[in-house]
Amino acid sequence: MRHPASGLPPAPAGVSPGGSDSEASLYEVRQKIYPRAVHGWFARWRIALVLATQLIFYGLPWLVWNARPAVLFDLGARKFYVFGWVLWPQDFIFLTGLLVVSALSLFLFTAVAGRLFCGYACPQTVYTEIFMWIERMVEGDRMQRMRLDRGPANAVRLSRKALKHGLWIGIALWTGLTFVGYFTPIRTLLGEVASATLGPWETFWILFYSFATYGNAGWMREQVCKYMCPYARFQSAMFDRDTLIITYDAQRGEPRGSRSRSADRARLGVGDCVDCGICVQVCPTGIDIRKGLQYECIGCAACIDGCDQVMDKMGYARGLIRYSTLNAVAAKWDVRRMWRRVLRTRTLIYGALLLAITCVLLGALYLRTPLKVDVIRDRAMLARETRDGMIENVYRLQIMNTSERDRRFTITATPESGRAGLQVMAAQPVAVAGAHTASVAVAVRADPANLKPGTYTIRFHVEDADDPALKVDEKSRFYMR
C-alpha cells in the first residue's frame, strides 16, 4: 500500500514520512560538558604550564635584540630572526632538523607517558583552560553554570553571558594580534591598528586567528580533540602495555557502590570506588575513565586529582585512578618495576636518536658560517677577447652576509688545475651591510698564452677583509676560445 499523496510506501510506526527521525539517529547530538573545577598536584602543573607557555607566546614578540624584535619571521624579506641568528631560505635544512626533533620528541613522550603534550601544552588545551577559568569566574562552577543555562533569559543571565563572551573575544583578539606580531614587528603593528592603517593581509590573519581561538576554545572545545585532531586517532600505534597512561584500578575499585565514610567495605562487599562520578564531572572531554583508556582522553589527569580528593575524604589510600601501565595494574607491580619497563628498548632508542639529532642540529647552528655566495655566469656570452688580448668571462656573485654585522669582502679566483693565475676585475673590497645581500658583477681574465682553448673549473674565494678566518669557496666554469 502506498501513501495516497506521494505514492510512497507508508512510514513505519514512530518514524515521520520525511525520514527526519531516522536521519537524526545517524548522528550523535552534542551534549554540552560542564567540567567541574578540581585542585591537586596535576592541576597545579597545568596552571604552571599554561602560564609558562603563554608567557613565552605573548612575551617573545616584545623582546628586543640588536634593535629589532628578538623573534621575527620577515616573510617579505625572506629573513627569519631568532635572537642572534638570521636564517635565510638557504637554511631550510635547519627547519627540517627542527621538524625531525619535534617528531621524535612526540614519539618518545607518547611511548613513555601517553598524551602529555595534549594534556599540558597543546594550544587547544591551553586556551580551553584559560577560557574555562574566565567562565568559572563569571558564571560560577559546574552546578551554577548548569542552573544558569537552564534558567530564564533574564538580565542576570544575559549580562553574565555578555561579560564572558566579551572577555573571550578580547583574549582572542589579543592572541591574533600577538600571532601576527611574529611576522610584523608588534610595535609597528599596534601603531597601524591605532592609526587604522592596517594592511589587508594583517587584518585577515588577526581576525582569522582570533576567530579560530574564540571558536575552538570557547565553543568547540572537546569536539576539536575528539573529531578534528589526528593525534587522537593514531596514538594507539605509539602505545603499548608498558606506556604510562591514566588508569583505573578495577581490581581495587570494583564492585563500586556508595556508602558512608564509616561503613565497612568488607561487610558491604564493595571496592574503594564510591561511584561519586567526580572523575566524569572534572573531565574536559566528558568520558568515564573507569571504562578503560579511550581515544578521547587527553591525559590531563584531572580525574586523578578529583579521585584523590574523594579518597582523602573517605580515608582510603590514594591512587585508585593514577598514572600507571596496563601491565603494572594487571600484575600489581611496584613503582620501581614499572619504571624499569617504561625505560625499555623502544624508548631508549627514541631517546638516543633524539639526543644525537639535537646535538647535530645545535652543532650545525653553532658552526654555521655567516657568509653565503652564489655564482651565476653571464649567459649573454661564453667568453670575449679584451683589447689587450686577454680572454674574459663575466660572472655575477650574490654575496649574502647572514650576520647582523657590516662586513667587507675581497674576491679572488684561481683555476682548480693549479695553472697560471686569473685576474679578477671588480671594485674591492665589497661592502655588505648586516643581514643583507650584495650583487657584484665580476670579470675574470686569463692570458691565452697560459691556457689552451677549452673549459676549466675555477674557484672563487670570497674572504672577510677584517676576519680572514671567514671565507667561502665556490666553483664555476671558465671558457677559453
DAFENHU-V604572 format. One record per pair of residues at least 4 apart in sequence whose ideal C-beta (glycine too) atoms are under 8 Angstrom apart, sorted by the first residue. I is the first residue (numbers start at 0). J is the second residue. Records with the same first field share a line. If there is no record, write none. Layout:
I->J  J
This chain:
0->8  9
1->5  6  7  8  9
2->6  7  8  9  16
5->16
7->16
9->16
10->14  15  16  18
13->20
14->18  20  21
15->19  20
18->22
19->23
20->24
21->25
22->26
23->28
29->222
30->285
31->148
32->220  221  282  283  284  285
33->141  144  145  280
34->131  141  280  281  282  283  301
35->140  141  277  280  281  305
36->135  140  141  281
37->42  281  301  304  305  308
38->42  43  304  308
39->43  303  304  305  307  308
40->44  304
41->45  299  300  301  303  304
42->46  301  304
43->47
44->48  119
45->49  118  119  128  299
46->50
47->51
48->52  119  120  125
49->53  125  128  129
50->54
51->55
52->56  120  125
53->57  125  129
54->58
55->59
56->177
57->61  173  177
58->62
59->69  70  181
60->68  70  71  177  180  181  184  185
61->68  185
62->68  69  70
63->67  68  69
64->68  69  80  82  83
65->83  403
67->71  80  184
68->80  184  185
69->80  81  82
70->80  81  82  181
71->79  80  181  182  184
72->79  80  181  182
73->77  78  79  80  182
74->182
77->87  88
78->85  86  87  434
79->85  86  87  90
80->84  85  86  434
81->86
83->403
84->364  367
85->401  402  403  434
86->90  93  401
87->371  399  401
89->371  399
90->94  367  401
91->95
92->96  363
93->97  360  363  364
94->98
95->99
96->100  356  359  360  363
97->101  360
98->102
99->103  356
100->104  353  356  357  360
101->105
102->106
103->107  349  352  353  356
104->108  353
105->109  116
106->110  237  349
107->111  346  349  350  353
108->112  115  116
109->113  114  115  116  234  237  238  242
110->237  238  239  242  345  346  349
111->242  243  341  346
112->242  243  244  298  322  341
113->234  238  242  243  244  245  298
114->118  230  234  296  297  298
115->119  120  298
116->120  121
117->121  124  224  228  230  297  298  299
118->124  297  298  299  300
119->124  299
120->124  125
121->125  297
122->126
123->127  215  216  223  224  228
124->128  224  283  297  299
125->129
126->130  174  212  215  216
127->131  215  216  220  283
128->132
129->133  170  216
130->134  167  170  216  217
131->135  283
132->136
133->137  163  166  167  170
134->138  144  163
135->139  140  144
137->159  162  163  166
138->143  144  147  159  160  163
139->143  144  147
140->144
141->145  280
142->146
143->147
144->148
145->149
146->150
147->156  159
150->156
151->156
152->156  157
153->157
154->158
155->159
156->160
157->161
158->162
159->163
160->164
161->165
162->166
163->167
164->168  217
165->169
166->170
167->171  213  216  217
168->172  209  213
169->173
170->174  212
171->175  209  210  212  213  216  217
172->176  205  209
173->177
174->178  208  209  212
175->179  204  205  206  207  208  209  210  212
176->180  185  188  189  192  205  209
177->181  185
178->204  205  208
179->183  188  201  204  205  208
180->184  185  188
182->204
183->187  188  201
184->188
185->189
186->190
187->191
188->192  197  201
189->193
190->194
191->195  196  197  198  201
192->197
197->201  202  205
198->202
199->203
200->204
201->205
202->206
203->207
204->208
205->209
206->210
207->211
208->212
209->213
210->214
211->215
212->216
213->217  218
214->218  219
215->219  220  223
216->220
219->223  227
220->224  283
221->225  283  284  285  295
222->226  227
223->227  228
224->228  231  284  295  297
225->231  284  294  295
228->232
229->233
230->234
231->294  295
232->294
233->237
234->238  294
235->294
237->242
238->242  244
239->345
240->324  325  326
241->324  325  326  340  341  343
242->324  325  341
243->322  323  324  341
244->292  296  298  322  323  324  325
245->288  292  296  298  300  302  303  320  321  322
246->288  292  320  321  322  323  324  325  328
247->252  278  288  289  291  319  320
248->252  318  319  320  321  323  328
249->253  289
250->328  331
251->270  271  319
252->270  271  272  289  319
253->270  272
254->268  269  270
255->269  270  272  273  274  289
256->267  269  272  273  274
257->273  274  275
258->262  264  267  269  273
260->312  313  314
262->266  267
263->267
264->268  269  270  271
271->310  313  315  316  319
272->289  319
273->309  313
275->309
276->280
277->281  302  305  306  308  309
278->282  287  288  289  302  305  306  320
279->285  286  287  302
280->305
281->301  302  304  305
282->286  287  288  301  302
283->297  299  301
284->295  296  297
285->295
286->290  293  295  296
288->292  293  296  302  320
292->296
300->304  322
301->305
302->306  320
303->307  320  321  322
304->308
305->309
306->310  319  320
307->311  317  318  320
308->312
309->313
310->315  316  317  318  319
311->317
315->319
317->321
323->327  328  337
324->328  337  340  341
325->329
326->330  332  337  340
327->331  332  336  337  340
332->336  337  340
333->337
334->338
335->339
336->340
337->341
338->342
341->346
342->346  347
343->347
344->348
345->349
346->350
347->351
348->352
349->353
350->354
351->355
352->356
353->357
354->358
355->359
356->360
357->361
358->362
359->363
360->364
361->365
362->366
363->367
367->401
368->469  471
369->400  401  402  469
370->398  399  400  401  406  408  461  463  469  470  471
371->398  399  401  471
372->396  397  398  399  459  461  471  473
373->396  397  399  473
374->394  395  396  397  459  473  474  475
375->394  395  396  397
376->392  393  394  395  475  476
377->392  393  394  395
379->393
380->393
381->392  478  480
382->390  391  392  477  478  479  480
383->390  391
384->388  389  390  391  480
385->389  390  391  444
388->447
389->422  444  445  446  447
390->444  445  446  447  450  478  479  480
391->424  442  443  444
392->442  443  477  478
393->440  441  442  443
394->440  441  442  443  459  475
395->438  439  440  441
396->410  438  439  441  459  461
397->436  437  438
398->408  429  431  436  437  438  439  461
399->431  435  436
400->404  405  406  431  432  433  434  435  436  437
401->434
402->406  433  434
403->433  434
404->433
405->430  431  432  433
406->430  431  433  463  464  465  466  469
407->428  429  430  431  463  464  465
408->428  429  431  461  462  463  464
409->427  428  429  461  462  464
410->423  425  427  429  439  441  459  460  461
411->423  459  460  462
412->421  423  441  443  457  458  459  460
413->417  420  421  457  458  460
414->418  419  420  421  445  450  455  456  457  458  477
415->455  456  457  458  474
416->455  456
418->449  450
419->445  446  449  450
421->443  444  445  457  477
422->443  444  445
423->427  441  442  443
424->441  442  443  444
425->429  439  440  441  442
428->464
429->437  439
430->437
431->435  436  437
441->459
443->457  477
445->449  450  477  479
446->450
447->479
450->455  479
451->479
452->479  480
453->478  479
454->476  477  478  479
455->476  477  478  479
456->474  475  476  477
457->474  475  476  477
458->472  473  474  475
459->472  473  474  475
460->470  471  472
461->470  471  472  473
462->467  469  470
463->467  468  469  470
